[in-house]
């Protein structure tokens, strides 16, 4: 059993989502958004760090998963996104959490089944997969999708490791 914190970074809104994974079963624990109020980038980065640190303290996750930076048309936006990611990652590292990074296309593939899915499709599948009563805000749904992607990747790696151990004559307990 593991608690996974997924993060959808942003300099204005950083989404977070927490799930509990037990084998193939995923359970929703919580989600939300860290909204930055500061006018300057340094202040926003401090708020992201503090917000992610607070979420980690409250939920005590075992693992931290975050979306990788993608290169958009606007280099300035990509740089700000990278700095927001860095603030969130430092919060995880300070809490001694292992950090895993996933490309946006991989996250969408894991949740929707196609890498080019839009935000509405991701929201719909997150609601369906976690059996939620209401649709989370888009950034929170994206963060839950990151956590789901990590859960699926982790489950597959554990299963493959077990097969490799059995193939060598070992036992998988």
C-alpha positions in Angstrom: 0.0 0.0 0.0 1.3 3.4 -1.0 0.1 7.0 -0.9 1.0 8.9 -4.0 1.1 12.6 -4.3 0.7 13.9 -7.9 1.6 17.4 -8.9 0.5 19.5 -11.9 2.9 22.4 -11.6 2.1 26.0 -12.6 3.3 29.4 -11.6 -0.3 30.7 -10.9 -2.1 27.4 -10.1 -0.4 24.2 -9.0 -2.7 21.3 -8.8 -2.2 18.4 -6.3 -3.9 15.0 -6.0 -3.4 12.2 -3.6 -4.4 8.5 -4.0 -3.8 5.3 -2.1 -2.6 2.4 -4.2 -3.1 -1.2 -3.0 -2.3 -3.5 -5.9 -4.5 -2.5 -8.7 -7.0 -0.7 -6.5 -6.8 3.1 -6.3 -8.5 5.1 -3.7 -9.0 8.9 -3.8 -7.6 10.7 -0.7 -7.8 14.4 -1.7 -7.0 17.0 -4.2 -6.9 20.8 -4.7 -5.0 23.7 -6.0 -2.3 26.0 -4.6 -3.1 29.4 -6.0 -0.3 31.9 -5.8 -1.2 35.5 -4.7 2.2 37.2 -5.1 3.0 39.6 -7.9 6.6 38.6 -8.3 8.0 35.2 -9.4 10.1 34.7 -6.2 7.0 35.1 -4.1 5.0 32.7 -6.2 7.8 30.1 -5.9 7.8 30.5 -2.1 4.1 30.0 -2.0 4.3 26.8 -4.2 7.0 25.4 -1.9 5.0 26.2 1.2 1.8 24.8 -0.2 3.3 21.5 -1.4 5.2 21.2 2.0 1.9 21.6 3.8 0.2 19.0 1.6 3.1 16.6 2.3 2.9 17.2 6.1 -0.9 16.7 6.1 -1.1 13.5 4.0 2.3 11.9 4.6 2.7 10.5 1.1 5.2 7.7 0.3 5.9 8.9 -3.3 5.9 12.2 -5.2 5.1 12.3 -9.0 5.2 15.4 -11.1 4.6 16.3 -14.7 7.7 17.1 -16.8 8.1 20.5 -18.5 7.1 20.5 -22.1 8.5 23.1 -24.5 5.7 25.4 -25.5 5.8 28.2 -28.0 6.5 30.7 -25.3 10.0 30.1 -23.8 9.3 32.5 -20.9 6.3 30.4 -19.9 8.3 27.2 -20.1 11.0 28.8 -17.8 8.4 29.9 -15.2 6.9 26.4 -15.3 10.3 24.8 -14.8 10.9 27.1 -11.8 7.4 26.1 -10.3 8.3 22.5 -10.8 11.6 23.0 -9.0 9.9 24.6 -6.0 7.5 21.6 -5.7 10.4 19.1 -6.2 12.5 20.8 -3.5 9.5 20.5 -1.1 9.4 16.7 -1.9 13.2 16.2 -1.5 13.2 18.1 1.8 10.6 15.6 3.0 12.8 12.8 1.8 10.3 11.6 -0.8 11.3 9.7 -3.9 10.5 11.9 -7.0 9.2 10.5 -10.3 8.7 12.6 -13.4 6.3 11.8 -16.3 5.8 13.4 -19.7 2.3 14.9 -20.3 1.7 12.4 -23.2 2.6 9.5 -21.0 0.1 10.7 -18.3 -2.7 11.1 -20.8 -1.9 7.7 -22.3 -2.1 6.0 -18.9 -5.4 7.7 -17.9 -7.3 8.2 -21.2 -5.6 5.7 -23.5 -4.3 8.3 -26.0 -1.4 10.8 -25.5 -3.3 13.6 -27.3 -6.3 13.7 -24.9 -7.7 17.0 -23.8 -8.4 18.3 -20.3 -12.1 17.3 -20.4 -11.2 13.7 -21.3 -8.6 13.5 -18.5 -11.2 14.9 -16.0 -13.8 12.4 -17.1 -11.5 9.4 -16.8 -10.1 10.6 -13.4 -13.7 10.8 -12.1 -14.5 7.3 -13.5 -11.3 5.6 -12.3 -11.4 7.0 -8.8 -15.2 6.8 -8.6 -15.6 10.4 -7.6 -19.0 12.0 -6.9 -18.0 15.3 -8.5 -15.5 16.5 -11.1 -12.4 18.1 -9.7 -11.1 21.4 -11.0 -8.9 20.9 -14.1 -5.5 21.4 -12.4 -6.5 19.0 -9.5 -7.7 16.4 -12.0 -4.4 16.7 -13.9 -2.5 16.2 -10.7 -4.6 13.1 -9.9 -3.8 11.9 -13.4 -0.1 12.2 -12.6 -0.6 10.1 -9.5 -2.7 7.5 -11.4 0.1 7.3 -14.1 2.7 6.7 -11.4 0.5 4.0 -9.8 0.0 2.2 -13.1 3.8 2.5 -13.9 4.7 1.3 -10.5 2.3 -1.7 -10.6 3.6 -2.7 -14.0 7.2 -2.6 -12.8 6.5 -4.6 -9.7 4.7 -7.2 -11.8 7.6 -7.4 -14.3 10.1 -7.7 -11.4 8.1 -10.6 -10.1 8.1 -12.4 -13.4 11.8 -11.8 -13.8 12.5 -13.3 -10.4 10.3 -16.3 -11.1 11.9 -16.8 -14.5 15.3 -17.1 -12.8 14.0 -19.7 -10.5 13.5 -17.4 -7.5 10.4 -16.9 -5.5 8.2 -13.9 -5.4 6.6 -13.3 -1.9 
